Amino acid sequence: MEQIDQLECLCRQYDCPFLRSEPLRKHTTFRIGGSCQALVDIGSSEALQALVSFCNENGIRWTVLGNGSNMLVSDEGYDGVVFLVGKRMARIEIREDCTVYCEAGALLMGVARTVLEESLSGMECLAGIPGTIGGALYMNAGAYGGEMADIVVSAEYLDEDGTLKNMAKEDMELSYRHSVFSGTKRIITGVTLQLCKGTYDTIRTEMEGYLSQRRAKQPLELPSAGSTFKRPVGSYASLLIDQCGLKGASVGDAQVSVKHAGFVVNTGKATCKDVLELCDYVIETVREKTGYQLELEPVVLR
Ligand SMILES: Cc1cc2nc3c(=O)[nH]c(=O)nc-3n(C[C@H](O)[C@H](O)[C@H](O)COP(=O)(O)OP(=O)(O)OC[C@H]3O[C@@H](n4cnc5c(N)ncnc54)[C@H](O)[C@@H]3O)c2cc1C
């Protein structure tokens, strides 16, 4: 039996759906990307641990996907297994002293809605980020002056040596769009947050305020991966791109949004190649005209 067939059997034992040749465009907010060898929808950390060790022992390439909102997948797809840490691993539990435990696949919006019901404050500005709590911690996601670093207490994760461990915030090296998990094979399986008691109406109004700012300023009607470039020290990517007259610039169906210059959007059938060509053009033009060096924010999966 081929190794991939053995993996499928193991997935069945752990009750994890196994989808062969799954198009990754279906799992990314950019709606771009070819297929992976197989996508496994993970239901527990124990399943993840067993399946990852099987892949490691058998030389099968693998990666992790949350909500796919910070991912650009190559047109050729990914020649390996994608472990989806999403809806099937999304339990949220309110605990004592305003702490909240979330399995890594819980969406930030789902967590924000749950804690609102308990009048817990601290997540208002993060609610509109369309990622999972695991994906958000991986890159220390943030918005409107707040970031994951403000509320995280600890995380459970599967370490590169195959053991399940706990890490306190102090050891996470959280900085702008970076954590100790970034660029590693560690998989976050659960996150504990520290919030504080607030007033339902105030939390709700604040959260709604941030969400309406997003709707007004961001091209949410078109597929994208959010801000396409990291914020350069001393300026803003969208400001520089706008100043260089690049709003509306396009390659194929990839376009610098006319609504928000910091977003590259997919206006129809954009390919990964289109997006990367457009990004190169933007980076080069901004560097020539302003001296700032922009850097891509989404993770490119090849
Ligand atoms: C419209 C829009 C608006 C956005 N606004 C913001 C914003 O305001 N602020 C902001 O910071 N970001 C923003 N983003 C980007 C994105 O939502 C965040 O980066 C989010 O944290 C990504 O989470 P995800 O679950 O979608 O991760 P994915 O895109 O699935 O994965 C991103 C990376 O994280 C890794 N990863 C995912 N889950 C795990 C896990 N459990 N363990 C280990 N690694 C994992 C993946 O392997 C990959 O390398 C926006 C995106 C969109 C489309």
PDBQT file of the ligand as one rigid body, heavy atoms in Angstrom, charges set to zero:
ROOT
HETATM    1  C1  LIG A 401     -10.055  41.023   4.421  1.00  0.00    +0.000 C 
HETATM    2  C2  LIG A 401      -8.884  40.710   5.309  1.00  0.00    +0.000 A 
HETATM    3  C3  LIG A 401      -8.558  41.557   6.346  1.00  0.00    +0.000 A 
HETATM    4  C4  LIG A 401      -7.460  41.272   7.170  1.00  0.00    +0.000 A 
HETATM    5  N1  LIG A 401      -7.169  42.122   8.189  1.00  0.00    +0.000 NA
HETATM    6  C5  LIG A 401      -6.110  41.858   8.975  1.00  0.00    +0.000 A 
HETATM    7  C6  LIG A 401      -5.772  42.743  10.050  1.00  0.00    +0.000 A 
HETATM    8  O1  LIG A 401      -6.440  43.741  10.297  1.00  0.00    +0.000 OA
HETATM    9  N2  LIG A 401      -4.703  42.439  10.815  1.00  0.00    +0.000 N 
HETATM   10  C7  LIG A 401      -3.942  41.327  10.579  1.00  0.00    +0.000 A 
HETATM   11  O2  LIG A 401      -2.970  41.105  11.333  1.00  0.00    +0.000 OA
HETATM   12  N3  LIG A 401      -4.234  40.474   9.579  1.00  0.00    +0.000 NA
HETATM   13  C8  LIG A 401      -5.285  40.710   8.783  1.00  0.00    +0.000 A 
HETATM   14  N4  LIG A 401      -5.592  39.845   7.757  1.00  0.00    +0.000 N 
HETATM   15  C9  LIG A 401      -4.737  38.677   7.508  1.00  0.00    +0.000 C 
HETATM   16  C10 LIG A 401      -5.187  37.380   8.234  1.00  0.00    +0.000 C 
HETATM   17  O3  LIG A 401      -6.569  37.395   8.502  1.00  0.00    +0.000 OA
HETATM   18  C11 LIG A 401      -4.420  37.176   9.526  1.00  0.00    +0.000 C 
HETATM   19  O4  LIG A 401      -3.033  37.082   9.255  1.00  0.00    +0.000 OA
HETATM   20  C12 LIG A 401      -4.840  35.895  10.272  1.00  0.00    +0.000 C 
HETATM   21  O5  LIG A 401      -4.206  35.883  11.499  1.00  0.00    +0.000 OA
HETATM   22  C13 LIG A 401      -4.462  34.623   9.523  1.00  0.00    +0.000 C 
HETATM   23  O6  LIG A 401      -5.086  33.526  10.170  1.00  0.00    +0.000 OA
HETATM   24  P1  LIG A 401      -5.524  32.225   9.344  1.00  0.00    +0.000 P 
HETATM   25  O7  LIG A 401      -6.125  31.267  10.292  1.00  0.00    +0.000 OA
HETATM   26  O8  LIG A 401      -6.351  32.602   8.180  1.00  0.00    +0.000 OA
HETATM   27  O9  LIG A 401      -4.102  31.709   8.873  1.00  0.00    +0.000 OA
HETATM   28  P2  LIG A 401      -3.721  31.034   7.470  1.00  0.00    +0.000 P 
HETATM   29  O10 LIG A 401      -3.807  32.041   6.393  1.00  0.00    +0.000 OA
HETATM   30  O11 LIG A 401      -4.471  29.780   7.296  1.00  0.00    +0.000 OA
HETATM   31  O12 LIG A 401      -2.183  30.700   7.713  1.00  0.00    +0.000 OA
HETATM   32  C14 LIG A 401      -1.225  31.722   7.789  1.00  0.00    +0.000 C 
HETATM   33  C15 LIG A 401       0.072  31.127   8.373  1.00  0.00    +0.000 C 
HETATM   34  O13 LIG A 401      -0.194  30.700   9.697  1.00  0.00    +0.000 OA
HETATM   35  C16 LIG A 401       0.123  29.316   9.831  1.00  0.00    +0.000 C 
HETATM   36  N5  LIG A 401      -0.880  28.735  10.738  1.00  0.00    +0.000 N 
HETATM   37  C17 LIG A 401      -2.230  28.811  10.645  1.00  0.00    +0.000 A 
HETATM   38  N6  LIG A 401      -2.789  28.157  11.680  1.00  0.00    +0.000 NA
HETATM   39  C18 LIG A 401      -1.775  27.665  12.433  1.00  0.00    +0.000 A 
HETATM   40  C19 LIG A 401      -1.699  26.887  13.625  1.00  0.00    +0.000 A 
HETATM   41  N7  LIG A 401      -2.794  26.473  14.268  1.00  0.00    +0.000 N 
HETATM   42  N8  LIG A 401      -0.468  26.570  14.115  1.00  0.00    +0.000 NA
HETATM   43  C20 LIG A 401       0.667  26.984  13.480  1.00  0.00    +0.000 A 
HETATM   44  N9  LIG A 401       0.645  27.701  12.337  1.00  0.00    +0.000 NA
HETATM   45  C21 LIG A 401      -0.561  28.041  11.825  1.00  0.00    +0.000 A 
HETATM   46  C22 LIG A 401       0.019  28.734   8.421  1.00  0.00    +0.000 C 
HETATM   47  O14 LIG A 401       0.812  27.567   8.291  1.00  0.00    +0.000 OA
HETATM   48  C23 LIG A 401       0.558  29.897   7.610  1.00  0.00    +0.000 C 
HETATM   49  O15 LIG A 401       1.963  29.872   7.605  1.00  0.00    +0.000 OA
HETATM   50  C24 LIG A 401      -6.683  40.107   6.930  1.00  0.00    +0.000 A 
HETATM   51  C25 LIG A 401      -7.039  39.245   5.878  1.00  0.00    +0.000 A 
HETATM   52  C26 LIG A 401      -8.122  39.534   5.073  1.00  0.00    +0.000 A 
HETATM   53  C27 LIG A 401      -8.482  38.589   3.967  1.00  0.00    +0.000 C 
ENDROOT
TORSDOF 0
